[in-house]
Amino acid sequence: MFNFADNTAVYAAYDVLDPFKIADNFIQFIEALTALADIVYNEYNIYEVYTNDDCDEIKPEFLPKMNSKLAPILGDNTANFMNYFYG
């Protein structure tokens, strides 16, 4: 059973690369993921965060908006979290 009171950090990795921390604990990760989903699904209609149909360039206003929502939740882990999902 997962212990939510435990402050075990959440790490992410791309394939075989070394994992990097994206949240200090699971609750923080879920809060950040909720904020991300709220903006992506309610303000940008999922794929509208991208400037083209190839989904290879993010709209310039998206990242500052996400950073302002995520920084209070993730602190120093904000950049790693965003790089994992949109890097």
N, C-alpha and C positions, 0 to 999 in steps of 0.2 A: 504494500500500500504506500502511496506517495505521501510524504509528510509535508504539508503545506507550510507548517511553522518553521521548517528547516530553511535556512538561508543558503541553499545550494544554488550556485550560479547556473545559468542556462547558456550553453555554448552551441555554436553552429559551425559548419564546415562545408566547403565545396569539395566533394569527392574525397581525395586522399590528402588534401592539404591539412595543415594543423588547425584544429578548432580554435575559435576566438569567442570571447564572451559577448553576448548580446543582451543580457539582463542579469541583475544581481540575484534574482530568485524567480521562481515560477509565477508567483502572483504578479510581479512586475512585468514579466513577459506577457502574460494574459492581458493585463491592462494596456500595454503598448499595442498588442495585436488587435485589441478591441478598438483603440483609437485609430489605428491604421485602416481597419475594415470600415469604420464609420465614415471616414473621409473618402476612401476609395469608392465605396458603394453608394454613399448618399450625396456626395458632392461632385464626383467625377464619373459616375456610371461605369465603373470598373476600368475599361480600356481607354477612357478619355484622359487618363493621366499621361498618355503618350502623345507626341506631336504627329505621329504618322501611323499607318496601318501595320508597319513592320515591327512596331513596339520596341524600337531601339533607341528612342530619344524621349526623355521625360520632359513634360512641360516645365518651363522655368519657375512658374509660381507654385508648383506642387511641393518641391523639396523644402522651401522655407516654411510653408504651411505645416508640413509634417514635422519639421524640426521644432516649431513652436509648440506643437501638441505633445511631441514625444520627449523633449528635453526635461520637462518637469517630472516625467515618469521614470525615464531611463538615465538621466544625468550623463555621465561620461560614456555610457554605452550606446548613445543615440546614433552616432556615426556608424558603428559596427552593425547595429540593427538595420539601419537603412541600407547599408552596403550589402547586407545579406539578401534583403528582399528586392532591392532595386539597383544594386551595384553593377 
